Amino acid sequence: MDKTSEIDTLNSICKEAKAQGKLTGKSLTKLYEIFGQRFINAFEALKEERVKKYVFKPSDRVVWIVVGKERDYLLMPEAEFCSCDDFYFRVLDREIHLCYHLIAQKIANILEWYETIEERDELYDSLMKEWKKPTP
């Protein structure tokens, strides 16, 4: 499946889920058919409440994080960017179009299945530095 149709299908399913307030069995099946193991990993992240939306105050800057197996991953959903190895090695090589962290964030955002964490603006730089660190 090409990038546009993969993303369009995810967007379409998210739009439908938002209207219904849930993911239907049909949607879950479709997501699995498209993304396979990536969807299973994304769904686990959602169930385990590993999608975090940091809101920095008073600026209201928002940073999305998915707590991964190795570390916390920084996401920039508008740019379809994630700091995980899968993104660097498979997305950038065009093997896949979205890592599971981006899939999880997209679903979490539309259905509000995330934890909101408020932090002071003073902590923004130190947290970003931590999240941007290369994987050891």
N, C-alpha and C positions, 0 to 999 in steps of 0.2 A: 504494500500500500504506500502511495507517495505521501510526502510530508503534508501537503495541503489537505488531502482527504482524511488522513489520520487525525490531524488537528481539528478539521471541520466536524468530523464525526464525534470527537470528544466534546467539542463546543455544543453540538446539537444535543447530545445526551445530557450534558450539564444544564442546558436551557430547559429541556423536558423535565429533568429532576427538580430544578428550581420551581417550576410550575406545579409539580405534584408534591413537592416537599420531601421527596425521597427518591432513591434509586430503585427502579422496578426490577423484577427478575429478568425481564427482557433486556433492560439496559445493562445489568450485570453480565449477562451472557454475551451481549455485543461487545462490551469492554474487554472481556476475556478473549473473545475471538480476535479482536484487533491487537491487543497488547500482550496477551499471554501472561508469562511470569511477571512482567512489569506491572500488570494490573493487580496480580495477586499480592505483590510487594506493596503496591500503593494502597490497596485495601487494608492490608495489615497495619500500615502506618496510620491510616485513618482510625481503625478500630482501637489501636494502641495509643491514640491521641498524641502522635508524634509530630503533628503539623502545628507550628507555632507562628502567631502573628505578633511581632513586637511592635508596639506603638510607643514612640519616644515623645516625651512631654517636655516643654509645651509646644514643640515644633509640629507634632503630629506626623513625623516621618514614620513610615511603615517599612519593616523589614520582615520578610518571610523566611522561616527556617524549618527544615525537616530534620528531626533527630534520626540520623541514620545508624547503620550498624557500626561504622568506624568512628563517626564524629557527627557534629551538627553541620548540615549543608545549607549554604546561603543560596536563596533563589531570587531571581529577578523575573517574575512571571511575564511582565510586559515584553521583555526581551527574549523570553523562553530560554533563560540561562539558569544553570545550576552549577555549583562548585564541586559536584561529585566526579569520581573517576569515570563513571559510565558516560557522563556528558562529554568529558574530554576525549575518551577513547572510542566511543561508539556514535555519539550524536555528531560530533565534529567530523568524523570520518564518514558520516551519512549512512551508517549501518542501520541506525534507528533515528527517530525524529524527536522523541521525548524520553527522558529518563523517568523512572517511577516516582521520583520526588516531585517532578513537575506535574505528573498526572494526579498525584495525591493532593498537591496544592490547589490545582484547578477544581477538583471535586470538593475539597474542603471549603474553599472560598465560596463556591456557589451554594452549598448546603449549610454553611456556617458550622462546619465540623472541625473547629480548630480552637486552640487555647489562645486567648489574647493576653499578652504580657505587657504591662506598662512599665517603662523604664524612664529615667531622667535623661534628658539630652546629653548631660555630661558623660554618660556611659556609652554613648553611641560610638565614638572613635575606638575605645578599647574593645568593645564587643565586635565591631566590624573587623578590627585587626585579628581578633581570635578566629572569627568565622572565615576570614580570607587566607588563613595560614594554609600552606600546602599540606597535603596528607603526608604523615611521617612514613 
